[in-house]
Amino acid sequence: MDVPEETSAGAPVEIAVNRESCCGAGQCALAAPAVFTQSEEDGLVLLLDPNPPAELRDAVRRAQSHCPSRSITIR
């Protein structure tokens, strides 16, 4: 999934997750634990920070690219 050009320029990003499509693989929580975790109830993604700081941007991109269900959106 492509990241919008403005996210590369240092503008604030907004992260969204789709719990309905999440398969619970946990790759997001491994790649960016300050932004994502997994629910103890169902193992699905939980978004901890929808507007992470710039220093977490690379980790969020990794989380998005490693998500097997493509449940992470970066705006």
C-alpha positions as a Markdown table, in Angstrom:
| # | Residue | x | y | z |
|---|---|---|---|---|
| 1 | Met | 0.0 | 0.0 | 0.0 |
| 2 | Asp | 1.4 | 3.4 | -0.9 |
| 3 | Val | 1.9 | 6.1 | 1.7 |
| 4 | Pro | 0.7 | 9.5 | 0.7 |
| 5 | Glu | 3.4 | 11.9 | -0.4 |
| 6 | Glu | 2.7 | 14.4 | 2.4 |
| 7 | Thr | 3.5 | 11.9 | 5.1 |
| 8 | Ser | 7.1 | 11.8 | 3.8 |
| 9 | Ala | 7.5 | 15.5 | 4.0 |
| 10 | Gly | 7.0 | 15.6 | 7.8 |
| 11 | Ala | 3.3 | 16.5 | 7.9 |
| 12 | Pro | 1.3 | 14.9 | 10.6 |
| 13 | Val | 0.0 | 11.5 | 9.8 |
| 14 | Glu | -3.2 | 9.8 | 10.8 |
| 15 | Ile | -3.4 | 6.0 | 11.3 |
| 16 | Ala | -6.6 | 4.0 | 11.1 |
| 17 | Val | -7.1 | 0.3 | 11.5 |
| 18 | Asn | -9.9 | -2.0 | 10.3 |
| 19 | Arg | -10.5 | -4.6 | 13.1 |
| 20 | Glu | -13.1 | -6.4 | 10.9 |
| 21 | Ser | -10.4 | -7.3 | 8.4 |
| 22 | Cys | -7.6 | -7.9 | 10.9 |
| 23 | Cys | -6.5 | -11.6 | 11.2 |
| 24 | Gly | -4.6 | -11.1 | 14.5 |
| 25 | Ala | -1.1 | -11.9 | 13.1 |
| 26 | Gly | 0.4 | -9.3 | 15.4 |
| 27 | Gln | 3.0 | -8.0 | 13.0 |
| 28 | Cys | 1.9 | -4.4 | 13.6 |
| 29 | Ala | 2.4 | -4.7 | 17.4 |
| 30 | Leu | 5.9 | -6.2 | 16.8 |
| 31 | Ala | 6.9 | -3.4 | 14.3 |
| 32 | Ala | 5.4 | -0.5 | 16.2 |
| 33 | Pro | 4.5 | -1.3 | 19.8 |
| 34 | Ala | 4.0 | 2.3 | 20.7 |
| 35 | Val | 1.3 | 2.6 | 18.1 |
| 36 | Phe | -0.4 | -0.8 | 17.9 |
| 37 | Thr | -1.2 | -3.7 | 20.3 |
| 38 | Gln | -3.5 | -6.7 | 20.3 |
| 39 | Ser | -6.6 | -7.2 | 22.2 |
| 40 | Glu | -6.4 | -9.7 | 25.0 |
| 41 | Glu | -10.0 | -10.8 | 24.3 |
| 42 | Asp | -9.8 | -11.5 | 20.5 |
| 43 | Gly | -6.2 | -10.9 | 19.5 |
| 44 | Leu | -7.2 | -8.3 | 17.0 |
| 45 | Val | -5.4 | -5.0 | 16.4 |
| 46 | Leu | -5.9 | -2.1 | 18.8 |
| 47 | Leu | -4.7 | 1.4 | 17.9 |
| 48 | Leu | -2.8 | 3.1 | 20.7 |
| 49 | Asp | -1.9 | 6.3 | 18.9 |
| 50 | Pro | -3.8 | 7.4 | 15.8 |
| 51 | Asn | -1.4 | 10.4 | 15.4 |
| 52 | Pro | 2.1 | 9.1 | 16.2 |
| 53 | Pro | 5.1 | 11.4 | 16.2 |
| 54 | Ala | 7.4 | 11.7 | 13.2 |
| 55 | Glu | 10.1 | 9.5 | 14.8 |
| 56 | Leu | 7.7 | 6.5 | 14.7 |
| 57 | Arg | 6.8 | 7.0 | 11.0 |
| 58 | Asp | 9.2 | 4.3 | 9.7 |
| 59 | Ala | 7.9 | 1.8 | 12.3 |
| 60 | Val | 4.3 | 2.5 | 11.3 |
| 61 | Arg | 5.2 | 2.0 | 7.6 |
| 62 | Arg | 6.8 | -1.3 | 8.5 |
| 63 | Ala | 3.7 | -2.3 | 10.4 |
| 64 | Gln | 1.5 | -1.4 | 7.4 |
| 65 | Ser | 3.7 | -3.3 | 4.9 |
| 66 | His | 3.9 | -6.4 | 7.1 |
| 67 | Cys | 0.1 | -6.6 | 7.8 |
| 68 | Pro | -1.1 | -9.7 | 6.0 |
| 69 | Ser | -4.7 | -8.5 | 6.0 |
| 70 | Arg | -3.9 | -4.9 | 4.9 |
| 71 | Ser | -5.8 | -3.6 | 7.9 |
| 72 | Ile | -3.7 | -0.5 | 8.5 |
| 73 | Thr | -4.3 | 2.8 | 6.7 |
| 74 | Ile | -1.9 | 5.8 | 6.8 |
| 75 | Arg | -3.4 | 9.1 | 5.8 |
